[in-house]
């Protein structure tokens, strides 16, 4: 029989024991509850001491639990799959790392993570390039009049020119998006883009009193560029991009950003 431990989801500021519902990882419907030390608490559930697979189901369970806690508290997410043997061990870790946890809770108090992806709409951006770049438009019209057996190399040339124009347009739009959104952010995490049409893939750490203004500015960007750019806006999620505590049974490592 597998030994029972405590799966850790996040850290919050609270003195009183609290429960958050049967949202525990692993499908057993274990209750989420807090283990407190002074005015900080770890949110945990009972769990067998096992290595959880990095599956969509398990990752979603981990994230949903943290999101539920975030409805009421500032949270410090703990890395997926963190299990400690017992409550006594959790209290020892909390005592050892109290100052660090407290400092991070103060740092993230009242802040929200907001995610934004900006992607060129395929047909729209290429029509826009034809309108903006005369050299490409003229070459395309020339190629259209040539037999297919003699237009091969010209097609390669136009492909290269379109690629260069696309990168130029991405840079121009990216700069304008940054100019509008960056002044409202306490911190920004720029994540890798994928595909040739993605302009921005970023997370913004925003004070809650500026969240409404940030929302309005994203709407303004959509109104300005919506005919050629698709904005994927993810509002108010735990600050996974800015803090992800790594805990083992012996020590706490520095937060990973």
C-alpha positions in Angstrom: 0.0 0.0 0.0 1.3 3.4 -0.9 2.3 5.7 1.9 0.2 8.9 2.4 1.7 12.3 2.2 0.6 15.9 1.6 0.5 17.4 -1.9 1.4 21.1 -1.9 -0.4 23.5 -4.3 0.5 27.0 -3.1 1.3 29.3 -0.2 -1.0 32.0 1.1 -1.2 34.5 3.9 -3.6 33.3 6.6 -3.6 32.4 10.3 -6.8 30.4 10.5 -7.3 26.9 9.0 -9.4 26.9 5.8 -10.8 24.4 3.3 -11.5 25.0 -0.4 -13.4 21.9 -1.5 -12.7 18.5 -2.8 -10.3 19.5 -5.6 -7.3 17.3 -4.7 -5.1 15.9 -7.5 -5.4 12.2 -8.4 -9.2 11.8 -8.7 -9.8 10.8 -5.1 -11.7 14.0 -4.3 -9.4 14.9 -1.5 -10.2 18.1 0.4 -7.9 21.1 -0.1 -7.0 22.6 3.3 -4.4 24.8 4.9 -1.5 24.0 7.2 -0.7 27.3 9.0 2.4 28.7 10.7 1.8 32.1 12.2 0.4 34.2 9.4 1.3 32.0 6.4 -0.2 28.8 5.2 0.4 26.0 2.7 -2.6 24.8 0.8 -2.4 21.0 0.6 -4.4 17.8 0.1 -3.8 14.3 1.2 -2.1 12.2 -1.5 -0.2 9.0 -1.9 3.5 9.6 -2.1 3.9 8.9 -5.8 5.4 10.6 -8.8 2.5 12.1 -10.7 2.7 11.9 -14.5 2.9 15.3 -16.3 -0.5 14.6 -18.0 -3.1 17.1 -19.0 -5.5 15.8 -16.4 -3.0 16.1 -13.6 -1.7 19.6 -14.7 -5.3 20.9 -14.9 -6.1 19.5 -11.4 -3.0 21.3 -10.0 -3.9 24.5 -11.7 -7.6 24.4 -10.9 -6.8 24.0 -7.2 -4.6 27.1 -7.2 -7.1 29.1 -9.2 -9.8 28.2 -6.6 -7.6 29.5 -3.8 -6.8 32.6 -5.8 -10.5 33.6 -5.7 -9.9 34.7 -2.1 -6.1 35.0 -1.6 -2.8 36.1 -3.2 -1.1 32.8 -4.0 2.5 31.7 -4.5 2.2 28.6 -6.8 4.4 25.6 -5.9 5.8 23.5 -8.6 3.7 20.6 -9.9 4.2 17.2 -8.2 5.5 18.5 -4.8 4.6 16.0 -2.0 5.8 16.2 1.6 5.6 13.3 4.0 3.5 14.9 6.8 2.2 18.1 8.3 5.1 18.3 10.8 7.5 18.4 7.8 5.4 21.2 6.2 5.6 23.3 9.3 9.3 22.8 9.6 9.7 24.0 6.0 7.4 27.0 6.6 9.4 27.9 9.7 12.7 27.7 7.9 11.6 29.7 4.9 9.1 32.1 6.6 11.0 35.3 5.7 11.2 34.3 2.0 7.6 33.3 1.8 6.5 36.4 3.6 8.5 38.6 1.3 7.1 37.0 -1.8 3.6 37.3 -0.5 4.1 41.0 0.1 5.6 41.4 -3.4 2.7 39.8 -5.2 -0.1 41.2 -3.0 -2.8 42.8 -5.1 -1.2 41.8 -8.4 -2.7 39.8 -11.2 -1.1 37.8 -14.1 -2.7 38.7 -17.4 -1.7 36.8 -20.6 -1.8 38.1 -24.2 -1.0 36.5 -27.5 -1.1 38.5 -30.7 -1.2 36.6 -34.0 -1.6 38.0 -37.6 -4.6 36.7 -39.4 -3.2 34.9 -42.4 -5.3 36.3 -45.3 -5.5 39.8 -43.8 -1.8 40.2 -43.2 -0.7 39.1 -46.7 -3.3 41.4 -48.3 -1.9 44.2 -46.1 1.6 43.4 -47.2 0.6 43.6 -50.9 -0.9 47.0 -50.2 2.0 48.3 -48.3 4.9 46.9 -50.3 4.9 48.0 -54.0 7.9 45.8 -54.9 6.0 42.7 -53.8 2.8 43.7 -55.5 4.5 44.5 -58.8 6.4 41.2 -58.8 3.3 39.2 -58.0 1.4 40.8 -60.9 4.4 40.0 -63.2 4.5 36.4 -62.1 0.8 36.0 -62.6 1.3 36.7 -66.4 4.2 34.2 -66.8 3.8 30.5 -67.6 4.2 28.2 -64.6 7.4 26.6 -66.0 9.3 29.9 -66.1 8.0 31.5 -62.9 9.6 29.1 -60.4 12.5 31.3 -59.4 10.4 34.5 -59.3 8.1 32.7 -56.9 11.1 32.0 -54.6 12.0 35.7 -54.7 8.5 36.8 -53.8 8.4 34.3 -51.0 11.6 35.8 -49.6 10.3 39.3 -49.9 7.0 38.4 -48.2 9.0 36.8 -45.3 11.1 40.0 -44.9 8.0 42.2 -45.0 6.2 40.0 -42.5 9.1 40.3 -40.0 9.1 44.0 -40.5 5.4 44.3 -39.8 5.7 42.1 -36.8 8.4 44.4 -35.4 6.3 47.5 -36.1 3.1 46.1 -34.5 5.0 44.6 -31.5 6.6 48.0 -30.7 3.1 49.7 -30.8 1.6 47.0 -28.5 4.5 47.3 -26.0 4.2 51.0 -26.0 0.5 50.8 -25.0 0.7 47.9 -22.4 4.1 48.0 -20.8 3.5 51.2 -18.7 0.8 49.5 -16.8 2.8 46.3 -15.9 4.9 45.8 -12.8 6.7 43.0 -14.6 6.6 41.2 -18.0 7.5 37.7 -19.0 8.1 37.3 -22.7 7.5 33.7 -23.7 8.6 32.1 -27.0 6.4 32.7 -30.0 5.5 29.9 -32.4 4.6 30.0 -36.1 5.6 32.7 -38.5 2.5 34.9 -37.7 2.7 35.1 -33.9 3.8 38.6 -32.8 3.6 38.5 -29.0 3.3 35.7 -26.4 3.6 37.4 -23.0 2.5 37.5 -19.4 2.0 40.8 -17.6 2.0 41.3 -13.8 -0.5 44.1 -13.2 -1.7 45.8 -10.0 -5.4 45.0 -9.5 -6.2 48.8 -9.5 -4.8 48.9 -13.1 -6.5 45.8 -14.3 -9.5 47.6 -15.7 -7.3 50.1 -17.6 -5.3 47.2 -18.9 -8.5 45.5 -20.2 -9.6 48.7 -21.9 -6.2 49.1 -23.6 -6.4 45.5 -24.9 -9.8 46.4 -26.3 -8.4 49.5 -28.0 -5.7 47.4 -29.6 -8.3 45.0 -30.8 -10.3 47.9 -32.3 -7.3 49.3 -34.0 -5.8 46.1 -35.4 -8.6 43.6 -35.2 -9.0 43.4 -38.9 -5.5 41.8 -39.3 -4.5 40.7 -35.7 -6.2 38.2 -33.5 -5.7 38.9 -29.8 -6.0 36.0 -27.3 -6.4 37.6 -23.9 -6.3 35.5 -20.7 -7.4 37.5 -17.7 -6.5 37.0 -14.0 -4.6 33.8 -13.5 -2.2 32.7 -10.7 1.3 34.2 -11.3 2.8 31.0 -12.8 5.1 33.0 -15.1 6.6 35.0 -12.2 6.9 32.6 -9.3 7.1 28.8 -9.2 8.5 27.6 -5.8 10.5 24.4 -5.9 10.4 22.5 -2.6 12.0 19.2 -1.7 11.9 17.3 1.5 15.0 18.9 2.9 15.1 22.5 1.7 13.5 25.3 -0.3 15.3 26.5 -3.4 15.1 30.0 -4.9 11.9 30.8 -6.8 12.2 30.0 -10.5 11.1 32.7 -12.9 
